Amino acid sequence: MTLNKLFSRAGIVVASTALAGASMADTVDVTAITGAGTNVALVGAAVFGVFVGVKLYKWIRAAL
C-alpha cells in the first residue's frame, strides 16, 4: 500500500467519524440567550441615548 492510499483511507475514516458524531449530537438550548437579547438591546439603547444626550448638551452649551 502506498503512502498516498494510506492517507486517503485515513482521511475517509476521520471524516466519517466526525460526521457520525455530529449526527448524534443533541441540539443546544438557546432560549436563555435569546431571552437575554432583549435586555441587552434595552441597555444598549439606554447607553446610546445617554451618549447622544451628553453630546447634544455640550453642543448646545458651546453654541451659547
N, C-alpha and C positions, 0 to 999 in steps of 0.2 A: 504494500500500500504506500503510495507516495504521500509526501508531507502535505501536499495541496488537498488531496482527498480527505486526509485526516482532519485538517482544519475545516473543511467543508462539512463533514459529518458532525464535528464538534459544534459548529455554528448552528446546525439544524437542531441538534439536541438542546442547546441552550435556548434557542428561540422558542421551541415547542414547550419547554419547561416554563418559560416566562409567560407564554400565552395561557397555559393551563392554570397557572397560579392566578393570573389576572381574571380568568373567567369564574373562578371560585371565590373571588373577593366579595366581601359584604359592601353594601352601599354605605356611604358616610352620611350621618345625620347632620344636616346643616341648618336646622330650624333655629337654633340659638344664634347662629351667625347672622342669618337674615333678619331675625327679630331685633338684633342689636344694631343693624344697619340704619334703622330709622332714628335711633337715639344718636348715633354718630353724625348723621346728617343734620339733626336738630342742633347739636352742639357746634358743628362746623358753621352752620348758618348764623348762629349767635355770635361766634367769634368774628366772622366776616362782617357782621353788622356793627360790632363794636369798633373794628378796624376802620371801616368806612366812616363811622360817626366821628372818630378822633381826627381822621384826615380832613373831613369836612369842617370840623370845628377850627382846626388850625388854618385852613384855607380862608375861612370867613374872617377869622381874627387877624390874619395878615392883610386882608383887604381893607380893614377899618383903620 
